Amino acid sequence: MDLYRLALKPLHLLEAEDAHAATILALKSGQILNLGPRSSYDPPELRTDIAFKGGTLAVRNCVGLAAGFDKNADVPLAMSRAGFGFVECGTVTPLPQAGNPRPRLFRLSEDEAVINRMGFNNKGLEVFASHLERYQGRASAPVLGANIGANKDATDRMADYVTGLKRLWGLSSYFTANISSPNTPGLRALQGRAHLDELLGQIATTRADLVRVTGNNYPIFLKIAPDLSEEEIADAVEATIAHGLDALIVSNTTIERPVSLRSDLATETGGLSGAPLFGLSTSALRSAYKVAAGRLTLIGAGGIASGADAYAKIRAGASLVQLYSALVYKGPGLIDEIKRDLVQRLHADGLTHISQAVGSAA
Ligand SMILES: Cc1cc2nc3c(=O)[nH]c(=O)nc-3n(C[C@H](O)[C@H](O)[C@H](O)COP(=O)(O)O)c2cc1C
């Protein structure tokens, strides 16, 4: 019996954000006391090396935690111990901010979905950095991504990404520039080609300076929305390649509301994630894969709730996958379920390593 799955019932009696806060608190205590969900199932079939200009990002399995669960990098070690191959923390903004008024997080249980309009609530770069410093030089350090964003009131939003990169350089395994949250008004406008070129140009220049000064390089990813047109997806792929970024995460939450939604909460404003996002985000991924034509690593996120879903993302072109919402409904046991199922599916297809399946259905 999966105890953590049993714990979901009482958790779901709480308001969604309170349940999340209680979960983070429990995981934080578990991190200290060496308790909590635990998996050391890391089959060689799922080990993945992501090559980038400055070296290799090695993950012990290709299933990662998507951003937004651990906004302040409180529990990356707990989530890594629970079985994720990599853990993306954030979005962190330079200054702390409260985010939107509550309620701002909704479980659409009938749809196995979530709507959030959190609005980048986070404690800011200094607290985030102090948490990452705990893992410096530790052999057990998780593969940890810093997802960086801009403050709502920033006069120069692009400068906020530069600030994030500079402050966290050397403290995280990789970076993600998040320009696709629907909950910071105007943020997604950064996905337009002209803005994107300027932002990625600034990120690339900052990176080159940091590499020169520190001698270290880290992969930088860009995270896009699933609501972009084919042309905008193509622009994002080309701009990411042109500015030497290392991967594209497809995708963030959607502002669409598929007609299939059954929950009364479907009309809440915000980004929709979970099962109903799967089709949209996978088709965006497929489009990105076609345009990239082998020139760019892709990371698939959006509605993954099973091994079949993760495998579909990989076959659509993802080298790594990430998930968040399905944890709300299935608990941490899902992580190993997905990994076991992925290995079975690989073998059934006569393959020996996950990389052989990447893009096989594109
Ligand atoms: C409550 C919540 C908060 C989120 N916050 C962030 C965030 O701060 N930054 C970000 O890049 N993505 C954020 N996301 C998006 C997820 O990282 C992911 O891209 C999206 O939810 C799709 O994956 P899923 O269907 O497995 O949840 C958030 C998602 C949820 C549900």
The ligand as an SDF file (V2000), in Angstrom:
LIG
                    3D

 31 33  0  0  0  0  0  0  0  0999 V2000
    0.5660   25.5000   -9.0670 C   0  0  0  0  0  0  0  0  0  0  0  0
    1.5030   25.6140  -10.2340 C   0  0  0  0  0  0  0  0  0  0  0  0
    2.5040   26.5740  -10.2010 C   0  0  0  0  0  0  0  0  0  0  0  0
    3.3780   26.7040  -11.2750 C   0  0  0  0  0  0  0  0  0  0  0  0
    4.3750   27.6310  -11.2070 N   0  0  0  0  0  0  0  0  0  0  0  0
    5.2940   27.6880  -12.1940 C   0  0  0  0  0  0  0  0  0  0  0  0
    6.3740   28.5880  -12.1060 C   0  0  0  0  0  0  0  0  0  0  0  0
    6.5510   29.3040  -11.1230 O   0  0  0  0  0  0  0  0  0  0  0  0
    7.2510   28.6340  -13.1510 N   0  0  0  0  0  0  0  0  0  0  0  0
    7.1260   27.8250  -14.2490 C   0  0  0  0  0  0  0  0  0  0  0  0
    7.9580   27.8950  -15.1450 O   0  0  0  0  0  0  0  0  0  0  0  0
    6.1060   26.9590  -14.3400 N   0  0  0  0  0  0  0  0  0  0  0  0
    5.1980   26.8690  -13.3530 C   0  0  0  0  0  0  0  0  0  0  0  0
    4.1780   25.9660  -13.4500 N   0  0  0  0  0  0  0  0  0  0  0  0
    4.0390   25.1470  -14.6710 C   0  0  0  0  0  0  0  0  0  0  0  0
    4.6620   23.7720  -14.5420 C   0  0  0  0  0  0  0  0  0  0  0  0
    6.0340   23.8780  -14.3380 O   0  0  0  0  0  0  0  0  0  0  0  0
    4.3950   22.9390  -15.8060 C   0  0  0  0  0  0  0  0  0  0  0  0
    5.0590   23.5320  -16.9040 O   0  0  0  0  0  0  0  0  0  0  0  0
    2.9120   22.8070  -16.1310 C   0  0  0  0  0  0  0  0  0  0  0  0
    2.1420   22.7070  -14.9640 O   0  0  0  0  0  0  0  0  0  0  0  0
    2.6270   21.5980  -17.0200 C   0  0  0  0  0  0  0  0  0  0  0  0
    2.9860   20.3910  -16.3900 O   0  0  0  0  0  0  0  0  0  0  0  0
    1.9070   19.4850  -15.5810 P   0  0  0  0  0  0  0  0  0  0  0  0
    0.6940   19.3580  -16.4460 O   0  0  0  0  0  0  0  0  0  0  0  0
    2.6290   18.2010  -15.3270 O   0  0  0  0  0  0  0  0  0  0  0  0
    1.6280   20.2340  -14.3240 O   0  0  0  0  0  0  0  0  0  0  0  0
    3.2690   25.8330  -12.3960 C   0  0  0  0  0  0  0  0  0  0  0  0
    2.2640   24.8640  -12.4040 C   0  0  0  0  0  0  0  0  0  0  0  0
    1.3930   24.7390  -11.3510 C   0  0  0  0  0  0  0  0  0  0  0  0
    0.3340   23.6690  -11.3880 C   0  0  0  0  0  0  0  0  0  0  0  0
  1  2  1  0
  2  3  1  0
  2 30  2  0
  3  4  2  0
  4  5  1  0
  4 28  1  0
  5  6  2  0
  6  7  1  0
  6 13  1  0
  7  8  2  0
  7  9  1  0
  9 10  1  0
 10 11  2  0
 10 12  1  0
 12 13  2  0
 13 14  1  0
 14 15  1  0
 14 28  1  0
 15 16  1  0
 16 17  1  0
 16 18  1  0
 18 19  1  0
 18 20  1  0
 20 21  1  0
 20 22  1  0
 22 23  1  0
 23 24  1  0
 24 25  2  0
 24 26  1  0
 24 27  1  0
 28 29  2  0
 29 30  1  0
 30 31  1  0
M  END
$$$$
